[in-house]
Amino acid sequence: MESQTLVSICCLTYNHELYIEEAISSFINQKTNFKFEVIIFDDCSTDSTTQIVNKFKLQYPDLIKVILPQENTFSKGKTVFFDLILEAKGKYIAFCEGDDYWISDKKLQEQVDYLERNRNVNICFHPSYTLINNQLKDLRYGFYGEKFETLDAKSVIKSSSGFMPMASIMARKDCFTDFFTSHPDFFSENLWHSTIQILGSYKGGAGYLPYYYSVYRSMHSGSWSEAYQKSTDHRVKNFESFLTRNRALRKILPPDLTLYFYYALTRKTLSFILKEKISIQEKYKLLKNFL
């Protein structure tokens, strides 16, 4: 009898021709005592990403599944990880975008073992190195000490975003799909990194493994981090999206978390208003929307 898929690796890629091969190689090199699958969502890349992804699919047809939408999903206001999670067969979801990669072949096994031991925890993560200008740096991204521990949901919510490196996250699939059933429209448009972290941790906290098992690639051409730094419009849209989804999550999730959402919303709003070089009128408009 064929064993069931335990882990689904969900990878979003778009114009990652310089990086996607390293990402996929780090997936297929995982050493586990269970079956896993790789699902790659190529969001209408215009470079050679699609050809590279399809090459791997031909080489590993039983391991890799490729999703090729007819139109760019992001441009339609949808979040790709919503579709990826629904497509996944595994009990657990491991996330990694096509420009990041893993550096340990035991990452999946370690995280599955952790979640199997800690049934009350729905999500776990670890620190990541940061790659900037081809230099690997330890910027302590996702680092919270040298010991295993469970970090509470309020810490995740209050951080506003960036609490866990995306390429480090593994979570139980059902901690997402239960919400997809009750709020499909909202989550199809708002399943961003921070949403994934909050949904995974709001019940039992977030399991922290003190190992550097992944690399976050930052500030390269076409990346989110580069666009965020260079474009005021990008930062404004990102802030407005943050307000929308966190105000909604505050209402969807249990009321005992409300205070922490207010903290995150207030902190983020004040920081943005004080630091961003936009007109007083624009700042007033954003502040009015917050209030």
C-alpha positions in Angstrom: 0.0 0.0 0.0 1.4 3.4 -1.0 2.2 5.7 1.9 0.3 8.9 2.2 1.9 12.3 1.7 2.8 13.8 5.1 4.3 17.1 4.0 3.5 19.4 1.1 6.2 21.9 0.2 4.4 25.0 -1.2 6.6 27.2 -3.4 5.5 30.5 -5.0 7.7 31.7 -7.9 7.7 34.6 -10.3 10.6 35.6 -12.5 13.1 33.7 -10.3 15.2 32.2 -13.2 18.4 33.0 -11.3 17.3 31.4 -8.1 14.6 28.8 -8.6 16.9 25.9 -9.3 18.7 26.3 -6.0 15.3 26.4 -4.2 14.0 23.2 -5.9 17.2 21.4 -5.4 17.0 22.1 -1.6 13.5 20.6 -1.6 14.3 17.4 -3.4 17.4 16.8 -1.4 15.5 16.5 1.9 16.1 13.3 3.8 12.9 12.0 5.5 11.3 8.8 6.7 8.0 10.0 5.2 6.6 10.9 1.8 6.5 14.6 0.8 5.4 16.5 -2.3 6.6 19.7 -4.0 3.9 22.0 -5.4 5.2 25.0 -7.4 2.9 27.8 -8.3 4.6 29.8 -11.2 2.6 33.0 -11.4 3.0 33.6 -15.1 6.8 34.3 -15.1 8.0 36.2 -18.1 11.6 34.9 -17.9 12.9 31.3 -18.1 11.5 30.3 -14.7 8.7 28.2 -16.2 11.2 26.2 -18.4 13.4 25.5 -15.3 10.4 24.4 -13.2 9.1 22.2 -16.0 12.5 20.6 -16.4 12.4 19.5 -12.8 8.9 18.3 -13.1 9.9 16.0 -16.0 12.8 14.7 -14.0 10.7 14.1 -10.8 7.1 13.5 -12.1 6.0 11.7 -8.9 7.4 14.3 -6.6 6.8 17.7 -8.2 3.5 19.3 -9.3 3.4 22.6 -11.2 0.5 25.0 -11.2 0.5 27.4 -14.2 -2.4 29.9 -14.0 -3.6 31.6 -17.2 -3.4 35.0 -15.7 -1.1 36.5 -13.0 -2.8 35.8 -9.7 -1.1 38.6 -7.8 -2.3 41.3 -10.3 -5.9 40.1 -9.7 -5.6 40.9 -6.0 -5.3 37.3 -4.9 -2.8 35.6 -2.7 -1.2 32.5 -4.2 -0.6 30.6 -0.9 -4.4 30.3 -0.6 -4.5 28.2 -3.7 -1.3 26.3 -2.9 -2.6 25.2 0.5 -5.9 24.0 -1.0 -4.0 22.0 -3.5 -1.8 20.4 -0.9 -2.3 16.7 0.1 -0.1 16.8 3.2 -1.0 17.0 6.9 1.8 19.6 7.1 2.6 22.6 4.9 6.2 23.8 4.5 6.6 27.2 2.8 9.4 28.6 0.7 9.3 31.2 -2.1 11.3 30.6 -5.2 14.1 33.1 -4.4 14.8 31.6 -1.0 16.3 28.1 -0.2 17.0 25.6 2.5 20.5 24.7 3.7 19.9 21.6 5.7 18.6 18.2 4.3 17.1 17.4 7.7 14.9 20.5 7.9 11.6 18.8 7.1 12.3 15.8 9.3 13.2 18.0 12.3 10.1 20.1 12.0 7.8 17.1 11.5 9.3 15.5 14.6 8.8 18.6 16.6 5.1 19.0 15.6 4.4 15.3 16.2 5.8 15.7 19.7 3.9 18.9 20.4 0.4 18.2 19.2 -1.0 21.4 20.8 1.3 23.6 18.6 0.2 24.2 15.0 3.2 26.0 13.6 7.0 26.0 14.0 9.9 27.9 12.5 13.6 28.6 12.8 16.1 31.4 12.1 17.3 32.2 8.6 20.5 33.6 7.2 20.2 36.6 4.9 21.8 36.8 1.5 22.5 40.3 0.3 24.7 41.0 -2.7 25.9 37.4 -2.7 27.1 37.7 0.9 25.6 35.4 3.5 25.0 37.3 6.7 23.5 36.5 10.1 21.1 39.3 10.7 19.4 37.3 13.4 16.2 37.0 11.2 13.9 34.9 13.2 16.5 34.3 16.0 15.1 34.1 19.5 17.8 32.3 21.5 19.7 29.1 21.6 16.9 26.9 23.1 13.7 25.2 21.9 10.7 27.1 23.1 7.1 28.0 22.4 6.5 31.7 21.7 3.0 33.0 22.4 0.6 34.4 19.8 0.7 37.9 21.3 4.3 38.2 20.3 3.6 37.2 16.8 0.7 39.6 16.5 2.5 42.5 18.2 5.5 42.2 15.9 3.3 43.4 13.0 5.2 41.2 10.5 8.5 39.5 9.9 8.4 37.4 13.1 9.2 34.2 11.2 11.2 33.9 8.0 8.8 32.5 5.4 11.2 29.8 4.3 11.4 28.5 7.8 7.7 27.9 8.5 6.0 24.5 8.8 2.3 24.4 9.9 -0.6 22.0 10.1 -2.8 22.4 7.0 -6.0 22.3 9.0 -5.2 25.4 10.9 -5.7 27.3 7.6 -8.4 25.3 5.9 -10.9 25.7 8.7 -10.7 29.5 8.2 -10.8 29.1 4.4 -14.2 27.5 4.7 -15.7 30.2 6.9 -14.0 33.3 5.2 -13.0 32.2 1.7 -13.1 35.7 0.1 -11.1 37.4 2.8 -8.3 34.8 3.0 -8.0 34.4 -0.8 -7.0 38.0 -0.9 -5.2 38.4 2.5 -3.1 35.2 3.1 0.1 37.1 3.3 3.2 36.1 5.4 1.9 37.7 8.6 -1.5 36.2 8.2 0.0 32.7 7.9 2.0 33.3 11.1 -1.0 34.6 13.0 -3.4 31.8 12.0 -0.7 29.2 12.8 0.1 30.5 16.2 -3.1 32.0 17.7 -4.1 28.8 19.5 -1.0 27.1 20.8 1.8 29.6 20.1 4.7 29.1 17.7 7.3 26.4 18.1 10.9 27.8 17.8 13.7 25.6 16.7 17.1 27.3 17.2 18.7 26.1 14.0 19.6 28.0 10.8 18.0 25.8 8.2 17.2 28.4 5.5 18.4 31.5 3.6 16.3 34.6 2.9 17.5 36.4 -0.2 17.1 40.1 0.2 17.4 43.3 -1.9 18.0 41.5 -5.2 16.5 42.8 -8.5 12.7 42.4 -8.6 12.4 41.3 -5.0 9.7 42.5 -2.6 12.4 44.0 -0.3 13.9 46.0 -3.1 10.5 47.4 -4.2 9.6 48.2 -0.6 12.8 50.2 0.0 12.7 52.1 -3.4 9.0 52.8 -3.9 6.9 55.1 -1.7 3.7 53.8 -3.4 4.7 50.3 -2.6 5.2 51.1 1.1 1.8 53.0 1.2 0.0 50.1 -0.4 1.7 47.6 1.9 0.6 49.7 4.9 -3.0 50.0 3.7 -3.0 46.2 3.2 -1.7 45.7 6.7 -4.5 47.8 8.2 -7.2 46.0 6.2 -6.1 42.5 7.1 -5.3 43.1 10.7 -8.6 44.9 11.4 -10.4 42.0 9.9 -8.3 39.4 11.7 -9.1 41.2 15.0 -12.8 40.4 14.4 -12.3 36.9 13.1 -10.0 35.6 15.9 -10.9 35.2 19.6 -11.6 38.5 21.5 -8.8 37.8 24.0 -6.3 38.7 21.2 -8.0 42.1 20.4 -5.7 44.1 22.6 -2.6 42.8 20.8 -4.1 43.7 17.4 -4.7 47.2 18.7 -1.1 47.4 19.8 0.2 46.3 16.4 -2.1 48.6 14.5 -1.2 51.6 16.6 2.5 50.9 16.6 2.6 50.4 12.9 0.5 53.4 12.1 2.5 55.8 14.3 5.8 54.5 12.9 4.6 54.9 9.3 3.1 58.4 9.8 6.3 59.6 11.5 8.8 58.1 9.2 7.3 58.1 5.7 8.0 61.2 3.5 4.5 61.8 2.2 2.3 64.9 2.3 0.4 65.9 5.4 -2.8 65.4 3.5 -1.8 61.8 2.7 -0.8 61.1 6.3 -4.1 62.5 7.5 -6.0 60.3 5.1 -4.1 57.2 6.3 -4.6 58.2 9.9 -8.4 58.7 9.3 -8.6 55.2 7.8 -6.9 53.8 10.9 -9.3 55.6 13.2 
